[in-house]
């Protein structure tokens, strides 16, 4: 099958040119996006500064740059700059929020069954109970059912993964906030897969994620943001070093959730990645990503060994395939594809244990993916299966 020409080819070429030649046909952005040459150069530059001048002196000279990153990242997330803090990863951000949030042992968190597996484990470790919210046949939150349930019951929080990790599924965060806010139930959002891939719905009490996926920043840099009145209710766990004099995160509670022993070079790299994202245009990026995913789903919809997990026109840019036969070994197929120069992810059930019955193959292209790439991917999928 020949895939039609995709829109915004100039955007794809620009994005690819910023990265240079690729060693693989990269359709694994949902794991780690491809950093640009400029992002890599800024990281290397700061590492050289650390070597020459010492880590803390070098970091001290970056305050204005990090302030700009807080402002820009906050704008993308719908938060003010002083409501944003930096950590190492989305998992660290989640742990920090859970530890600092006014929660008691045995409190209830409401979530949907597509929730990211490690989040469910983190809730259990904290002694929280998870209760499931009603969804439609696709897995999207039923907001009317949520509103009805709130008339007779209250959780400590509603937690939503804005964009699922394992398939093309988005949750209506703004609509959930609209029914939760009047009864003072906080909506906490995992945006690890959402930022840079799909539009971020406004209004959540807190949001967190990582910069290494669709934003194409480096590994080791995550973020979290908390708005009022919830920020004033946080009870941050004291950092181990110099707590009495620590002001690096600012004097607001969310700043105390940030990591003091930071991957400073990585944060600066993320700053460049965010700037490039804004320069290229978030809306244009989202539109092309969606068109690429629809074209890719169309190309692989009729493969004899694979079945699409979501509709062809599903939102976002993640394409999920499940094997038609239990004899098809998904990790082995992923390894075979890698041997042919195609990078994908084999997702185990633990990623979403209430929404998956076994392994699935995840493809997550970025802007550089062409119609020819899509034909190549479909060809290799047919052959390795």
C-alpha positions as CSV (number, residue, x, y, z in Angstrom):
1,X,0.0,0.0,0.0
2,X,1.4,3.4,-0.9
3,X,0.8,6.1,1.7
4,X,-0.4,9.5,0.4
5,X,1.8,12.5,0.9
6,X,1.6,13.8,4.5
7,X,0.8,17.5,5.3
8,X,3.5,19.9,6.5
9,X,6.4,18.2,4.8
10,X,8.5,21.3,5.3
11,X,8.0,21.0,9.1
12,X,9.1,17.4,8.9
13,X,12.2,18.3,6.9
14,X,13.1,21.1,9.3
15,X,12.7,18.9,12.3
16,X,14.9,16.2,10.7
17,X,17.5,18.7,9.6
18,X,18.0,19.8,13.2
19,X,19.0,16.2,14.1
20,X,21.1,15.1,11.1
21,X,21.3,11.6,9.8
22,X,19.5,8.9,11.7
23,X,21.0,5.4,12.3
24,X,17.5,3.8,12.7
25,X,14.0,4.3,11.4
26,X,12.9,5.8,14.8
27,X,9.3,5.1,15.7
28,X,9.9,5.0,19.5
29,X,9.3,8.6,20.6
30,X,7.0,7.5,23.4
31,X,10.1,6.1,25.0
32,X,12.7,8.7,24.1
33,X,12.4,11.3,21.4
34,X,15.4,12.2,19.2
35,X,17.3,15.2,20.6
36,X,18.3,18.0,18.2
37,X,21.9,18.9,17.6
38,X,21.4,22.2,19.4
39,X,20.0,20.4,22.5
40,X,23.0,18.1,22.6
41,X,25.4,21.0,22.1
42,X,23.9,23.0,25.0
43,X,24.3,19.9,27.3
44,X,27.9,19.4,26.2
45,X,28.6,23.1,26.7
46,X,27.4,23.1,30.3
47,X,29.2,19.9,31.1
48,X,32.4,21.6,30.0
49,X,31.6,24.5,32.3
50,X,31.1,22.2,35.2
51,X,34.5,20.6,34.5
52,X,36.2,24.0,34.2
53,X,34.5,26.0,37.0
54,X,32.8,23.4,39.3
55,X,29.3,22.2,39.2
56,X,27.7,24.6,41.6
57,X,29.4,27.7,40.1
58,X,28.3,26.6,36.6
59,X,24.8,26.0,37.8
60,X,24.6,29.4,39.5
61,X,25.2,31.1,36.2
62,X,22.1,29.5,34.6
63,X,19.4,31.1,36.8
64,X,18.0,33.3,34.0
65,X,18.0,30.4,31.6
66,X,16.1,28.1,34.0
67,X,13.6,30.9,34.8
68,X,12.9,31.2,31.1
69,X,12.3,27.4,31.0
70,X,9.9,27.6,33.9
71,X,8.0,30.3,32.2
72,X,7.8,28.5,28.8
73,X,7.1,25.1,30.3
74,X,4.5,26.6,32.6
75,X,2.8,28.2,29.6
76,X,2.6,24.9,27.8
77,X,1.2,23.2,30.9
78,X,-1.2,26.0,31.8
79,X,0.7,27.0,35.0
80,X,2.6,30.1,36.2
81,X,6.4,30.0,36.3
82,X,6.5,29.9,40.1
83,X,4.2,26.9,40.1
84,X,6.8,24.7,38.3
85,X,9.6,22.6,39.7
86,X,12.1,20.3,38.2
87,X,13.0,16.7,39.2
88,X,14.6,13.7,37.5
89,X,11.6,12.0,36.0
90,X,7.9,11.6,35.9
91,X,8.2,8.8,38.5
92,X,10.1,11.0,40.8
93,X,7.6,13.8,40.3
94,X,4.7,11.4,41.1
95,X,6.5,10.2,44.3
96,X,7.2,13.7,45.4
97,X,3.6,14.8,44.9
98,X,2.2,11.7,46.7
99,X,4.5,12.3,49.7
100,X,3.7,16.0,49.9
101,X,0.0,15.9,49.2
102,X,-2.4,16.0,52.2
103,X,-3.2,12.3,52.0
104,X,-3.9,9.8,54.8
105,X,-3.4,6.1,54.9
106,X,-6.4,4.4,53.4
107,X,-7.5,7.5,51.4
108,X,-9.2,6.8,48.0
109,X,-7.9,7.8,44.6
110,X,-10.3,7.6,41.6
111,X,-8.8,6.6,38.3
112,X,-9.7,4.9,35.0
113,X,-8.6,1.4,34.1
114,X,-6.0,2.5,31.5
115,X,-3.9,4.1,34.3
116,X,-0.1,3.7,34.0
117,X,0.9,0.6,36.0
118,X,3.7,2.2,38.0
119,X,1.3,4.9,39.2
120,X,-1.0,2.2,40.6
121,X,2.0,0.6,42.3
122,X,3.0,4.0,43.8
123,X,-0.5,4.5,45.2
124,X,-0.4,1.1,46.8
125,X,3.0,1.8,48.3
126,X,1.6,5.0,49.9
127,X,-1.3,3.0,51.4
128,X,-3.9,4.5,49.1
129,X,-6.9,2.7,47.7
130,X,-7.8,3.0,44.0
131,X,-11.4,2.9,42.8
132,X,-12.3,2.8,39.1
133,X,-14.2,5.4,37.3
134,X,-16.8,4.6,34.6
135,X,-15.6,4.9,31.0
136,X,-17.1,4.5,27.5
137,X,-16.4,1.6,25.2
138,X,-13.0,3.1,24.1
139,X,-11.7,3.7,27.6
140,X,-12.4,7.5,27.9
141,X,-13.7,8.8,31.2
142,X,-17.5,9.1,31.4
143,X,-17.7,12.7,32.8
144,X,-21.4,12.5,33.5
145,X,-21.0,9.4,35.5
146,X,-18.1,11.1,37.5
147,X,-20.4,14.1,38.2
148,X,-23.2,11.8,39.4
149,X,-20.8,9.9,41.7
150,X,-19.4,13.1,43.2
151,X,-22.9,13.9,44.4
152,X,-22.8,11.1,46.9
153,X,-19.1,10.3,47.4
154,X,-15.7,12.1,47.5
155,X,-12.2,10.7,46.8
156,X,-9.0,12.3,48.1
157,X,-8.1,13.0,44.5
158,X,-8.9,12.0,40.9
159,X,-5.8,10.9,39.0
160,X,-5.8,10.9,35.2
161,X,-3.1,9.9,32.7
162,X,-3.8,12.5,30.1
163,X,-2.4,10.3,27.2
164,X,-2.0,6.6,27.7
165,X,1.5,5.2,27.3
166,X,0.5,2.0,25.6
167,X,-2.1,3.1,23.1
168,X,-4.0,6.0,21.5
169,X,-6.2,7.0,24.4
170,X,-6.8,10.5,25.8
171,X,-8.7,11.6,28.9
172,X,-10.9,14.7,29.1
173,X,-9.0,16.5,31.8
174,X,-10.7,19.9,31.4
175,X,-14.2,18.3,31.7
176,X,-13.1,16.3,34.8
177,X,-11.8,19.5,36.4
178,X,-15.1,21.3,35.7
179,X,-17.1,18.8,37.8
180,X,-14.4,18.2,40.4
181,X,-13.5,21.8,41.2
182,X,-16.8,22.9,42.6
183,X,-16.6,20.1,45.2
184,X,-12.9,20.7,46.0
185,X,-11.7,17.4,44.6
186,X,-8.2,17.8,43.1
187,X,-7.5,16.4,39.6
188,X,-3.9,15.3,39.3
189,X,-2.6,14.7,35.8
190,X,0.2,12.5,34.5
191,X,1.3,14.4,31.3
192,X,4.4,12.3,30.5
193,X,3.0,11.1,27.2
194,X,0.8,14.2,26.6
195,X,3.2,17.1,26.5
196,X,4.4,17.7,23.0
197,X,2.0,15.1,21.5
198,X,-1.5,16.4,22.2
199,X,-3.0,19.6,23.6
200,X,-2.8,19.9,27.4
201,X,-6.2,20.6,28.9
202,X,-6.1,23.4,31.5
203,X,-7.2,23.5,35.1
204,X,-5.7,20.5,36.9
205,X,-4.6,20.9,40.5
206,X,-1.2,19.4,39.7
207,X,0.5,18.0,36.6
208,X,3.8,16.2,36.1
209,X,5.8,14.5,33.4
210,X,9.2,14.1,31.7
211,X,11.0,15.9,28.9
212,X,12.5,12.9,27.1
213,X,9.5,11.8,25.1
214,X,7.6,14.1,22.7
215,X,9.5,17.2,23.7
216,X,12.7,15.5,22.7
217,X,14.7,16.6,25.6
218,X,17.4,14.5,27.4
219,X,16.7,11.7,29.9
220,X,17.0,12.5,33.6
221,X,14.8,15.7,33.6
222,X,11.2,15.8,34.7
223,X,8.8,18.5,35.9
224,X,5.8,19.0,38.2
225,X,3.5,21.9,38.7
226,X,0.9,22.6,41.4
227,X,-1.5,25.5,41.6
228,X,-3.3,27.2,44.5
229,X,-5.0,26.4,46.7
230,X,-3.4,23.0,46.6
231,X,0.2,24.3,46.6
232,X,-0.4,25.9,50.0
233,X,-1.5,22.6,51.4
234,X,1.6,20.7,50.3
235,X,3.9,19.3,53.1
236,X,7.2,18.9,51.3
237,X,9.6,16.3,52.6
238,X,12.8,18.0,53.7
239,X,15.8,17.6,51.4
240,X,18.7,15.8,53.0
241,X,21.2,18.6,52.4
242,X,21.2,22.1,53.9
243,X,17.5,22.2,54.4
244,X,17.6,25.4,56.6
245,X,19.3,27.4,53.9
246,X,17.9,25.8,50.8
247,X,16.3,28.4,48.5
248,X,17.2,27.0,45.1
249,X,13.6,26.1,44.4
250,X,12.2,29.4,45.5
251,X,10.1,30.1,48.6
252,X,6.9,28.5,47.4
253,X,6.1,24.9,48.5
254,X,6.3,23.5,45.0
255,X,9.9,24.7,44.8
256,X,10.7,22.5,47.7
257,X,9.6,19.4,45.7
258,X,12.4,20.1,43.2
259,X,15.6,18.1,43.2
260,X,18.5,20.0,44.6
261,X,21.2,17.7,43.3
262,X,20.2,18.3,39.8
263,X,21.2,17.2,36.3
264,X,21.7,20.9,35.5
265,X,23.0,20.3,31.9
266,X,19.9,18.2,31.1
267,X,17.6,21.0,32.4
268,X,19.4,23.4,30.1
269,X,19.0,20.9,27.2
270,X,15.3,20.7,27.9
271,X,15.1,24.5,27.8
272,X,16.5,24.4,24.3
273,X,14.1,21.6,23.3
274,X,11.1,23.6,24.6
275,X,12.3,26.7,22.8
276,X,12.5,24.7,19.5
277,X,9.1,23.2,20.1
278,X,7.6,26.7,20.5
279,X,9.5,27.9,17.4
280,X,8.2,25.2,15.2
281,X,4.7,25.7,16.5
282,X,2.9,23.3,19.0
283,X,-0.3,23.2,17.0
284,X,1.4,22.5,13.7
285,X,3.4,19.7,15.5
286,X,0.3,18.1,16.9
287,X,-1.5,18.2,13.5
288,X,1.3,16.6,11.6
289,X,1.9,14.0,14.3
290,X,-1.8,13.0,14.2
291,X,-1.8,12.8,10.4
292,X,1.3,10.6,10.5
293,X,-0.3,8.3,13.0
294,X,-3.5,8.0,10.9
295,X,-1.4,7.2,7.8
296,X,0.6,4.6,9.7
297,X,-2.5,3.0,11.2
298,X,-4.1,2.8,7.7
299,X,-1.0,1.2,6.3
300,X,-0.9,-1.6,9.0
301,X,-4.6,-2.1,9.5
302,X,-4.8,-5.2,7.4
303,X,-1.6,-7.0,8.3
304,X,-2.4,-10.7,8.7
305,X,-0.5,-11.1,11.9
306,X,-1.4,-7.8,13.7
307,X,-4.6,-6.1,14.8
308,X,-4.9,-2.4,15.5
309,X,-5.7,-1.7,19.2
310,X,-7.4,1.6,18.4
311,X,-9.5,3.1,15.6
312,X,-7.6,4.4,12.6
313,X,-8.5,8.0,13.4
314,X,-7.7,7.7,17.1
315,X,-6.2,10.8,18.6
316,X,-2.5,11.5,19.1
317,X,0.5,9.8,17.5
318,X,0.8,6.4,19.3
319,X,0.0,3.3,17.1
320,X,-0.6,0.1,19.0
321,X,-0.7,-3.4,17.5
322,X,-1.8,-6.6,19.2
323,X,-0.9,-10.0,17.8
324,X,-3.7,-11.9,16.1
325,X,-2.2,-15.2,17.4
326,X,-0.9,-16.0,20.9
327,X,2.0,-17.7,19.2
328,X,3.3,-14.4,17.9
329,X,6.1,-13.4,20.3
330,X,5.9,-9.6,20.5
331,X,9.4,-9.0,22.1
332,X,10.9,-11.3,19.5
333,X,9.1,-9.3,16.7
334,X,10.4,-6.1,18.2
335,X,14.0,-7.5,18.2
336,X,13.6,-8.6,14.6
337,X,12.4,-5.1,13.6
338,X,15.4,-3.6,15.4
339,X,17.6,-5.9,13.4
340,X,16.1,-4.4,10.3
341,X,16.7,-0.9,11.5
342,X,13.2,-0.1,12.9
343,X,13.0,1.0,16.5
344,X,9.8,0.2,18.4
345,X,8.6,-0.8,21.9
346,X,7.2,-4.1,23.1
347,X,4.9,-3.1,25.9
348,X,4.2,-5.7,28.6
349,X,0.9,-5.9,30.5
350,X,2.4,-4.2,33.5
351,X,2.3,-0.9,31.7
352,X,-1.5,-0.8,32.1
353,X,-2.5,-4.0,34.0
354,X,-6.2,-3.2,34.0
355,X,-6.4,-2.3,30.3
356,X,-4.0,-4.9,28.7
357,X,-4.2,-8.7,28.5
358,X,-0.7,-9.2,27.2
359,X,2.1,-7.7,25.1
360,X,1.4,-5.2,22.4
361,X,3.8,-3.5,19.9
362,X,3.9,0.3,20.1
363,X,5.0,2.5,17.3
364,X,5.4,6.2,18.1
365,X,6.7,8.3,15.1
366,X,7.8,11.9,15.2
367,X,7.7,14.7,12.6
368,X,10.5,13.3,10.4
369,X,8.5,10.2,9.5
370,X,7.7,10.2,5.7
371,X,5.2,8.3,3.6
372,X,8.1,6.1,2.4
373,X,9.0,5.4,6.0
374,X,5.5,4.2,6.7
375,X,5.5,1.9,3.7
376,X,8.9,0.5,5.0
377,X,7.5,-0.1,8.5
378,X,4.4,-1.9,7.1
379,X,6.7,-4.1,4.9
380,X,9.0,-5.1,7.7
381,X,6.0,-5.8,10.1
382,X,4.6,-8.1,7.4
383,X,7.9,-9.9,7.0
384,X,9.0,-10.4,10.6
385,X,5.6,-11.8,11.5
